Amino acid sequence: MTLAARILGGESVLARAVRSAGLTVFGFGTSQGLRLVSNLILTRLLFPEAFGMMALITVFLMGLNQFSDVGVTPAIMQSERGDDKDFLNTAWTIQVMRGFSLFAVACAIAYPVSLLYEVPELAVMLPVSALTLILTGFNPTRMDTAQRHLRVGRLTALDIFNQVIGILAAIILAWWWQSVWALVISGVIGAAAQLVIYTALLPGVRNRFRWERRAADELINFGKWIFLSTVAGFLLTQADKLLIGKYLPLDQFGVYNIGFFLASFPLLMGGVLVRRILIPIYREWPPGQSAENFARLRKMRFAVSGALLILLAILALGGVWIVDLLYDPRYAMAGAVTVVIACMQVPQIIALTYDQAALAAGDSKRFFVLAASKAVLMVICLYAGLELAGLFGALIGQGIAMLAVYPVVIWLSRATGAWDRLHDGALALAGLALIALAFWVNADSISALAGAGAG
């Protein structure tokens, strides 16, 4: 049997990992492609303020999600009881309860948020969008089981199908209403479609309400640090939108989000890849257990990081041209934003594959320490950047924050035996060369962005 045949048809960890990685990359690439197409259509049907308002709604929904995440998915993926029916049903029950609680909180904060950001429409739009939190709470644990066993083919296909439904709903409603309500309602339609599709078409345990004390104790004990980590994760990933959203007018904030959407493609794809693939791999091949395991992981890490850096290079060098080609002049500033954000994400690409080693070993506490360090430094650097140089300063601050957290990355990865100085050094040199070249190629656009921020 050839190597290709063994990988495509085998059941070894490597075979399943390679297939799952390929499917994950295909699924994410297709998803982002669909998002880009819908984005291009919607920017012509709606106005920049609509994207700024929807970005604010999304920030608060994500915040509620992350401020209450008890780590059900990573718990199922790493637990010895991850296939046990009582364990899965208890996890599902926790998720359902959480969904209703989040909806109640969203309703409670909607009016204060509308006053804080001086956008009265948020008082109604936020609770309507929050219906998605109830719907996603009912999603079956079969999606987590598929990831646990590196069997993501059907899950990837269903995700793409569901996304198409949400996009079509958004385009039709935007054409009909010419209002930001099109984005709000299409989000609810997409969440409802996802629930129906997952429930009907994913194989595995049919969830029922169940509360097994032993399972609940394990989930809560593992999840307490995940909860704190996701709070930190929210500040890390959404601090820019919270602070910049308050600092910029809605139309400029909408333009910023266009640039962020384009630049974040490699990092988001890498994040999806490591979350779906790396916990099972680290569980099977602990890097500290043998030199052979470490060598296998080094090859995988170079492959993942190298591919992501190439994608980042395309956006860092061609971001201005891409925005000019795809969008109308109202969104021109998004080109420079794309370039700078892509450059500032180099440190995150280098360290991307380390934190899952701690979760695979059941060490959610160290995972939290890293997440909290990232969040604190991100908020500090973003705020300092905004104060010193406006939007441009905030973008540079994001890169400085991720560079400053690297000692904590070393601390975590050394504890699991995962730290690879050869990988990090090689990628750092390549990343520095990329940043220098990108700033030189796009000097005029970056200077204009810096001047606008300072003004």
C-alpha positions in Angstrom: 0.0 0.0 0.0 1.4 3.4 -1.0 1.9 6.2 1.6 -0.9 8.2 0.0 -3.3 5.3 0.3 -2.3 4.7 3.9 -3.0 8.3 4.8 -6.3 8.6 2.8 -7.6 5.2 4.1 -5.8 4.4 7.3 -6.9 4.8 10.9 -3.6 5.7 12.5 -3.3 9.0 14.4 -1.2 10.5 11.6 -3.6 9.4 8.9 -6.6 10.8 10.7 -4.7 14.0 11.6 -3.7 14.6 8.0 -7.2 14.0 6.7 -8.7 16.2 9.4 -6.2 18.9 8.7 -6.9 18.8 5.0 -10.6 18.9 5.6 -10.3 21.7 8.1 -8.2 23.8 5.8 -10.6 23.2 2.9 -13.6 23.9 5.1 -12.1 27.1 6.5 -10.9 28.3 3.1 -14.4 27.7 1.6 -16.0 29.4 4.6 -13.8 32.5 4.3 -14.3 32.6 0.6 -18.1 32.6 1.1 -17.7 35.3 3.7 -15.7 37.4 1.3 -18.2 37.0 -1.5 -21.1 37.9 0.9 -19.1 40.8 2.3 -18.5 42.2 -1.2 -22.2 41.9 -2.0 -23.4 43.3 1.3 -21.0 46.3 1.2 -22.8 47.3 -2.0 -26.3 46.8 -0.6 -25.7 48.4 2.8 -23.6 51.3 4.3 -20.4 51.3 6.3 -22.3 52.2 9.5 -24.2 49.0 9.3 -21.0 46.9 9.5 -19.8 49.0 12.5 -23.1 48.5 14.3 -23.1 44.7 13.6 -19.5 44.5 14.8 -20.5 46.0 18.1 -23.4 43.5 18.5 -21.0 40.7 17.6 -18.5 41.9 20.2 -21.0 41.7 23.0 -22.5 38.4 22.0 -19.0 36.9 21.8 -18.2 38.5 25.2 -21.2 36.8 26.8 -20.2 33.5 25.1 -16.7 33.7 26.3 -17.4 35.1 29.8 -19.4 32.0 30.5 -17.5 29.3 28.6 -16.8 26.3 30.9 -14.8 24.4 28.3 -17.2 21.7 27.3 -15.6 21.1 23.9 -12.0 20.7 25.1 -13.3 18.7 28.1 -15.0 16.2 25.7 -11.9 16.1 23.5 -9.4 15.3 26.3 -11.4 13.4 28.9 -11.2 9.6 29.2 -15.0 9.8 29.5 -15.4 11.8 26.3 -17.4 9.0 24.6 -19.6 8.2 27.7 -23.3 8.9 27.2 -23.9 10.2 30.7 -20.8 12.5 30.4 -22.0 13.9 27.1 -25.6 14.4 28.2 -24.4 16.2 31.3 -22.2 18.5 29.2 -25.1 19.2 26.8 -27.4 20.0 29.8 -24.8 22.5 31.0 -24.7 24.1 27.6 -28.5 24.5 27.3 -28.7 26.1 30.7 -25.9 28.4 29.8 -27.7 29.5 26.6 -30.8 30.7 28.4 -28.7 32.4 31.0 -26.8 34.3 28.4 -29.9 35.5 26.6 -31.2 36.9 29.9 -28.0 38.8 30.5 -28.0 40.1 26.9 -31.5 41.5 27.4 -30.4 43.1 30.7 -27.3 44.9 29.3 -28.8 46.0 25.9 -30.1 49.4 27.1 -26.9 50.4 29.1 -24.8 49.4 26.1 -26.9 51.5 23.8 -26.3 54.5 26.1 -22.5 53.8 26.4 -22.0 53.7 22.6 -24.7 56.3 21.9 -26.4 53.9 19.4 -30.1 53.7 20.5 -30.8 50.8 18.1 -28.6 48.5 20.1 -31.3 48.4 22.8 -33.5 46.3 20.6 -31.0 44.7 18.2 -28.8 43.1 20.9 -31.6 41.0 22.5 -32.8 39.8 19.1 -29.3 38.8 18.1 -29.0 37.1 21.4 -31.6 34.5 20.4 -28.6 32.8 18.7 -27.2 32.1 22.2 -30.2 30.0 23.1 -30.1 28.1 19.8 -26.4 27.3 19.9 -26.8 26.0 23.4 -28.9 23.1 22.0 -26.3 22.1 19.5 -25.6 18.4 19.9 -22.3 17.1 21.5 -21.9 14.9 18.4 -20.0 17.8 16.8 -17.5 17.6 19.7 -17.2 13.8 19.4 -16.4 14.1 15.7 -13.5 16.5 16.5 -12.3 14.2 19.4 -11.8 11.3 16.9 -10.5 13.5 14.1 -13.5 12.7 11.9 -14.5 16.1 10.6 -15.5 15.3 7.0 -19.3 15.4 7.5 -19.0 18.2 10.0 -17.1 20.4 7.5 -19.7 19.8 4.8 -22.5 20.6 7.1 -20.8 23.8 8.3 -20.4 25.0 4.7 -24.1 24.2 3.9 -25.2 26.0 7.0 -23.1 29.0 6.1 -24.6 29.2 2.6 -28.1 29.4 4.2 -27.0 32.3 6.5 -25.4 34.2 3.6 -28.4 33.8 1.3 -30.6 35.0 4.1 -28.4 38.0 4.7 -28.2 39.0 1.0 -32.0 38.6 0.4 -32.9 40.5 3.5 -30.3 43.3 2.8 -31.7 43.7 -0.7 -35.3 43.8 0.7 -34.8 46.0 3.8 -31.6 48.0 3.1 -31.1 47.9 6.8 -28.7 46.5 9.4 -31.6 44.4 10.6 -30.8 42.1 7.6 -27.5 41.1 9.3 -29.3 40.7 12.7 -32.1 38.4 11.5 -29.9 36.4 9.1 -27.7 35.6 12.1 -30.7 34.1 14.0 -31.7 32.2 10.8 -28.2 30.8 10.5 -28.1 29.6 14.2 -31.5 27.9 13.8 -30.4 26.2 10.5 -27.2 25.0 12.2 -29.2 23.4 15.1 -31.6 21.6 12.7 -28.8 20.4 10.4 -26.5 19.1 13.2 -29.4 17.4 15.0 -30.7 15.7 11.9 -27.5 14.8 10.1 -24.6 14.2 12.6 -24.2 10.6 13.7 -23.7 9.7 17.4 -25.4 10.0 20.8 -28.8 11.7 20.8 -28.6 14.2 23.7 -31.1 14.1 26.6 -31.2 16.2 29.7 -29.1 14.5 32.3 -27.1 15.6 35.4 -24.6 13.0 36.6 -22.7 14.4 39.6 -19.4 12.8 38.7 -19.5 14.1 35.1 -20.5 17.6 36.3 -17.7 17.7 38.8 -15.1 16.8 36.2 -16.5 19.3 33.7 -16.6 22.1 36.3 -13.2 21.3 37.7 -11.6 21.3 34.2 -13.8 24.1 33.0 -13.1 26.6 35.8 -9.7 27.5 34.3 -11.2 27.4 30.8 -13.9 29.9 32.0 -11.2 32.3 33.2 -9.2 31.6 30.0 -12.1 32.5 27.8 -12.7 35.7 29.7 -9.1 36.5 29.0 -9.6 35.3 25.4 -12.4 37.7 24.9 -10.3 40.7 26.0 -7.5 39.4 23.8 -9.6 39.0 20.6 -12.2 41.8 21.2 -10.3 44.5 23.1 -9.5 46.2 19.7 -13.2 46.4 18.8 -14.3 47.5 22.3 -11.7 50.3 22.4 -11.5 51.3 18.8 -15.3 51.0 18.5 -15.6 53.7 21.2 -12.8 55.8 19.7 -13.9 55.8 16.0 -17.2 56.9 14.3 -19.3 53.9 13.2 -18.5 54.3 9.5 -14.7 54.3 10.2 -15.2 51.4 12.6 -16.9 49.5 9.8 -14.0 50.2 7.5 -11.6 48.9 10.2 -13.5 45.7 10.5 -13.2 45.1 6.7 -9.5 45.4 7.0 -9.4 43.2 10.1 -11.6 40.6 8.3 -9.1 40.3 5.5 -5.9 40.3 7.5 -7.1 37.8 10.1 -7.7 35.0 7.6 -4.4 33.1 8.2 -4.5 33.5 12.0 -8.2 32.4 12.2 -7.5 29.4 10.0 -4.6 28.5 12.1 -6.7 28.8 15.2 -9.4 26.5 13.9 -6.8 24.0 12.7 -5.0 23.8 16.1 -8.2 23.6 18.1 -9.6 20.8 16.0 -6.4 18.8 15.4 -3.7 19.4 18.1 -5.4 18.2 21.3 -5.8 14.7 19.9 -2.3 14.8 18.4 -0.7 16.0 21.7 -2.7 13.4 23.6 -1.3 10.6 21.4 2.2 12.1 21.0 3.2 14.0 24.2 6.2 16.0 23.1 8.0 15.6 26.4 7.7 11.8 26.3 10.3 11.0 23.6 12.6 12.6 21.1 10.6 10.8 18.3 7.3 12.5 19.4 9.1 15.9 19.5 10.5 15.4 16.0 7.1 14.5 14.6 5.6 17.6 16.2 8.5 19.8 14.9 7.7 18.7 11.3 4.0 19.4 11.8 4.7 22.8 13.5 7.0 23.9 10.7 4.5 22.9 8.1 1.6 24.7 9.8 3.5 27.9 10.7 5.3 28.1 7.3 2.0 27.8 5.4 0.3 30.4 7.6 3.3 32.8 7.2 3.0 32.5 3.4 -0.7 33.4 3.6 0.2 36.3 5.9 2.8 37.5 3.4 0.2 37.7 0.6 -2.0 40.0 2.7 0.9 42.0 4.2 2.4 42.8 0.7 -0.8 43.0 -1.3 -3.4 44.2 1.2 -3.8 47.7 -0.3 -4.1 46.3 -3.9 -6.7 43.7 -2.7 -8.9 46.3 -1.1 -8.7 48.6 -4.0 -9.6 45.8 -6.3 -12.5 44.4 -4.3 -14.1 47.4 -2.6 -15.4 50.8 -3.5 -13.5 54.0 -2.5 -15.4 54.3 0.8 -13.4 51.4 2.2 -9.9 52.5 0.8 -8.4 52.9 4.3 -9.0 49.2 4.9 -6.1 48.4 2.7 -3.5 49.9 5.0 -5.3 48.4 8.0 -5.0 45.0 6.4 -1.3 45.4 5.8 -0.4 46.6 9.4 -2.6 44.0 11.1 -1.1 41.2 9.0 2.4 42.3 10.0 1.4 42.5 13.7 0.1 39.0 13.7 3.5 37.4 13.0 4.3 36.8 16.7 0.9 35.0 17.1 1.6 32.8 14.2 4.9 31.7 15.7 3.4 30.8 19.1 0.1 29.4 17.8 0.8 25.7 18.2 1.9 25.7 21.8 -1.1 26.4 24.1 -3.0 23.3 23.1 -0.3 21.1 24.5 -1.3 22.2 28.0 -5.0 21.4 27.4 -4.1 18.0 26.0 -2.3 17.3 29.3 -5.3 18.4 31.3 -3.4 21.5 32.5 -6.1 24.2 32.0 -4.4 26.3 34.7 -1.3 27.1 32.7 -3.5 27.7 29.7 -5.3 30.3 31.7 -2.1 32.0 32.8 -1.0 32.4 29.2 -4.5 33.6 28.1 -4.6 36.1 31.0 -1.1 37.4 30.2 -2.1 38.0 26.5 -5.3 39.8 27.5 -3.7 42.1 30.0 -0.8 43.1 27.7 -3.3 43.5 24.7 -5.5 45.9 26.6 -2.5 47.9 27.9 -0.8 48.2 24.5 -4.1 48.9 22.6 -5.0 51.7 25.0 -1.5 53.2 25.0 -1.4 53.0 21.2 -4.7 54.8 20.9 -3.6 57.5 23.2 -0.2 58.0 21.5 -1.1 57.6 17.8 -4.8 56.9 17.3 -5.8 53.9 15.1 -2.3 53.4 13.8 -0.9 53.2 17.3 -3.6 50.7 18.3 -2.6 48.4 15.4 1.1 48.6 16.3 0.2 48.0 19.9 -1.4 44.6 19.0 1.9 43.4 17.7 3.9 44.7 20.7 1.5 42.9 23.1 2.0 39.5 21.5 5.8 40.0 21.4 5.8 40.9 25.1 3.9 37.7 26.0 6.5 35.4 24.5 8.3 34.6 27.8 5.0 33.2 29.1 4.7 31.1 26.0 8.1 29.7 26.7 7.2 29.0 30.3 4.0 27.1 29.3 5.6 25.1 26.4 8.7 24.1 28.4 6.4 22.6 31.1 4.9 20.2 28.4 8.2 19.7 26.5 6.7 21.4 23.5 9.0 24.5 23.1 11.0 24.5 19.9 13.6 27.2 19.7 14.7 26.3 16.2 11.1 26.7 14.9 10.6 30.0 16.7 14.0 31.4 15.7 13.6 30.6 12.0 10.0 31.9 11.9 11.0 35.1 13.7 13.8 35.9 11.1 11.4 35.2 8.2 8.7 37.3 10.0 11.0 40.3 10.5 12.0 40.3 6.8 8.3 40.2 5.8 7.4 43.1 8.1 10.2 45.3 6.7 9.3 44.5 3.1 5.6 45.0 3.6 6.2 48.5 5.2 8.5 49.4 2.4 6.2 48.3 -0.4 3.1 50.0 1.2 4.9 53.0 2.7 2.5 55.6 1.2 -0.7 54.0 2.4 0.7 53.3 5.8 1.9 56.9 6.1 -1.6 58.1 5.2 -3.1 55.8 7.9 -0.6 57.0 10.5 -1.4 60.6 9.6 -5.1 60.0 9.8 -4.7 58.4 13.2 -2.6 61.2 14.6 -5.1 63.7 13.3 
